[in-house]
Amino acid sequence: MKIKHCNVEYDISHMNGRVLQMGAWVGERKQLVQAEIEIKYACHCYTESSPTEPPPEMWSVRERTEWRVFDLPRHSLSVHVPNIVETLVQRPSKQIQKVSGRHNFKVFQLGLKGVKPGEKYYVFLKLEKTLRVGTPGFHQVRLSVESAYPKDNIVAGNWRPPFGTAIEEILGLR
């Protein structure tokens, strides 16, 4: 998929949704937890907030209380988001960090080109149990990437579980 911003086309197909099977995870009850993770990406990964309606040549989308406008630095960094998220799904022992909200978490990546020294590239995600019909015997989970951007530091809650433990939690298996 491509979008046109200021007469230049940009590819955002890396933000297409997908479904992946979670890597092997033995849960708290010492049983294999099998889950299919439906991954969705919000436009916040490649846009910035704008308080006013942008000119027509700028790619934008209207959300409830704000405009979101295409942002080239965010777009350039967003190509890393699928790899960051898919690594969590494939390796559920990787740690994530709880942030505000019932099932909201973040991960961060260091050393990406385009991120200033002292900053981390944060990816914010929400996990939800779904009723999606998938592979028989597999739990169904939606992972919504709600935003991604560089910042010097963001405070997280004290709960920093492995991804697999967070999946167990939202499935009610703990």
LUMBA-354753 format. One record per residue: x, y, z of N, C-alpha, C in turn; residue in one letter. Coordinates in pm, whole numbers, plus 50000, padded with zeros to 5 digits. Each point is the difference from the previous one (the first is absolute). Example, Ala and Ser with C-alpha at 12.3 -4.5 7.8 and 13.67 -1.06 7.14 Angstrom:
LUMBA-354753
513194943150780499115011950000500905012050000A
499655010549928500825011950006499235010950073S
end
This chain:
LUMBA-354753
500854988250000499155011850000500895012450000M
499585010049925500765012449992499095011850032K
500635010450053499295012650023500765011049928I
499315010949969500645011349932500005011950096K
501205005250023500195011450092500895010249930H
499505012049981500755010849934500554995249865C
499154993349924500314995149865501084989249994N
500274993450112500954988950004499254987850055V
500204988449935499384987850049500904993250102E
499374995150108500714992750106499324986550021Y
500804989850014499504986550022499734997950148D
498784995750033499684996650138499544985450010I
500354992049901499564986050001500594992150117S
501115004850056500564993250117499065000850120H
499015008849993499035001750108498744991649977M
500004991549897498854991149978499904990150116N
498784996950040499794990450107500414986049958G
500214991550099500374986049976499654991750122R
500024986849982499754990750109501204990750011V
500544998950123501154991350025499694990850117L
500574988049997499904991250116501115003650098Q
499645001050127500985003150103500984988350013M
501255003450025501014989950024499674991850124G
500714989150020499734991050112500055007450134A
498954998250080499935006150132499324990350097W
500724996050101499434991650105499555009450111V
498704999750026499415009450093500204996550146G
499415008450085500104998550145499504986450047E
499024994649930499434986950037500784988549937R
501185003149948500894989949940499394993249877K
499125007349931499404994949877500395009249884Q
500124994249882500325007749881498855009549969L
500325012749984499015010149963500185002649851V
498964996749923500055002249856499075011449966Q
500535009849928499195011749966500355004849860A
498965004649931500185007349875499855014750033E
500955007849953500015014250030499675007749872I
498875006850002499595008649888500625013750025E
500875004449910500725012650019499395010849912I
499685011250061499465011749930500885012150033K
500135009149905500835011950018499185012649980Y
500105009450093499315012849989500855009949920A
499345009849942500725010249922500915008550088C
499864999250131500865007750091501464996149988H
500274988449938501394995649980500715008649896C
499255006549912500625008049893499385013849983Y
499265004550102499405013449996500275007550130T
499795013149993500075008550120498695007550015E
499735004450121498795007550029500095014149941S
498855004949952499915013749951498735006250057S
500105011750063498815006150059499035005749896P
500495002249877499155005949896500004991149876T
499015002049917499914992449876501165003849908E
500764990149953501145003049914499565003249857P
500895006049920499665002649860499774986949923P
499265000549890499624987949927501184991749947P
501125006349972501144992349946500694991550106E
499685002550126500594992150109499064988350032M
500574987850006499194988450035499605001150146W
498724998350026499525001250139498754991650018S
499694997850126498774992950037499445006950124V
498705001150005499335006350115499644989250100R
500435001950123499584991250109499075008150089E
499504994150104498995006450084500255014850026R
501125003150062500235013950043501225006449937T
500594993349902501225005549940500174995249857E
500865006949931500464995749869501314992650019W
500234989649920501274993049996500605002649862R
501255004849996500655003849875501244991249980V
500204995449877501154991849967501285007050048F
500904992050059501255005350052501154991349948D
500875005849920501064992249937500954993350100L
500485006850106500854992950097499294988250067P
498745001750037499264988850060499824988749899R
499695003649877499854989849896501304992349982H
501115007049995501304993449981500284990050112S
499655003550122500214991050113498964988850005L
498815002649946498924990150010500324987149926S
500955000249907500344987549930500584989750096V
500475004250117500554990850101498924993750087H
498825006050005498964995650092499594985449977V
499724995749877499614986049984501044990250054P
501285002649978501044991150050500034999950154N
499855011650061500005000950146498834991950057I
498825001849942498804993250049500074985049970V
500404996449880500064985849965501034992650084E
501075006750041500984993850089499364996650134T
499135008850052499284996950124499154987649984L
499284999349890499094988749977500794987049985V
501095000449926500794988049976500814995850122Q
500395009850083500814997250119499285005650123R
498974993150049499175005450108500715001550134P
501264996150009500755002150125500555014350006S
499895007749891500475013950001499115008550090K
500635008850074499325008350098499285011749935Q
498825003150052499275012149963499735007750129I
499495012249988499775008350118498565004950000Q
499354998850114498625004750017499995015250004K
499035006049934499755014450009498545001850040V
499525012450006498635002450045498994992949910S
498904996350059498974992749926500054985350036G
498904993349979499874986250046500984990449935R
500115000349870500894990749929500955007549908H
500495011450044500905008149920501454997750043N
500864998249901501414997050024500865008049905F
501304999950027500975006249910501234991349994K
500715001449890501334994349983500855011249943V
501314998650008500825010149935501184993449934F
500545007249903501144995449923501085010750008Q
501224995750021501145009250004500774999349869L
500685010749967500964999949891499445000149860G
498785004449980499465000949865500485012749932L
500334999049874500385011849923498805009449993K
500225012650029498915009850002499545003450140G
500504992850100499665003050140501195007450060V
499735011450062501065008350057500714993050117K
501265003450023500704994450117499225003050128P
499904990150087499275001650126498524996649990G
499494998349877498604996549984499854985049977E
498804995150028499604986349970498825000749904K
499874990049916498854999349909498944991350068Y
498935006450043498934993350073498904995349906Y
499524987950026498854994549929498944996950106V
498845006249985498914998450097498964990649943F
499604990250080499074990049950498944996650102L
498904995149950498894995750084499714985449966K
499804991950101499704985849983498554997450042L
499274992449917498624996850031499684985749955E
499244993150081499454987049959498915002749897K
499944991949895498975002249898499224987349975T
498935001449927499164988749960500284996149855L
501105004949945500364996749862500084984849985R
499514994949890500084985649973501334997549931V
500814991550060501324996949946500264985150007G
501254996650017500414986050008499354993550122T
499354988449982499374993250114501034997250111P
499585002550124500854997650116500905011750036G
500025010449919500845011650027499155011350058F
500505006350104499375012250052500195011049896H
499045009249999500065011049903500245013250074Q
501035007249956500405012550065500205010649892V
499575012150029500295011449911501095008450066R
501035003049926501065009150043499875012349911L
499575011150059499845012549927501175009150032S
500795003149898501095009750018499345013749989V
499955007150113499265012550005500855012149964E
501314999150021500905010949965501444995250008S
500885007749940501434997150007500755012949970A
500955003450089500785012349979501205000150093Y
501015008249965501185001250087499755010150111P
500574997250116499905009250114501144996650096K
500385009950083501144997550090499654990350112D
498825001150059499634990650107498525001150028N
499374988550017498594999350035499894990750119I
499335004550104499874992050120498984988949978V
500344988350045499104988549990499604995750139A
498984991850007499624994250126501054989950046G
499764994250114500964990550057499944986249937N
498884996749933499864986549944500714999349866W
501034991749991500794998449878500114985149967R
498894994349955499974985549978500594996149865P
500304987249984500254995149864498705001349920P
500135001349870498835001249913499034988450023F
500514987850013499164988250021499165000950126G
500575005650106499255001850126498875010049981T
500265010849925498945009849972498884993749920A
500344991349907498984992849922499164991250093I
500664992750088499274991750099499035008750082E
500475011450044499215009150082498735004349927E
500135004349876498805004949930499074988649960I
500534987849991499174988349971499354994250126L
500375005050117499454994950125500574986650040G
501234997249958500634987150031500935000750121L
500055011250068500865001850117499175002350122R
end
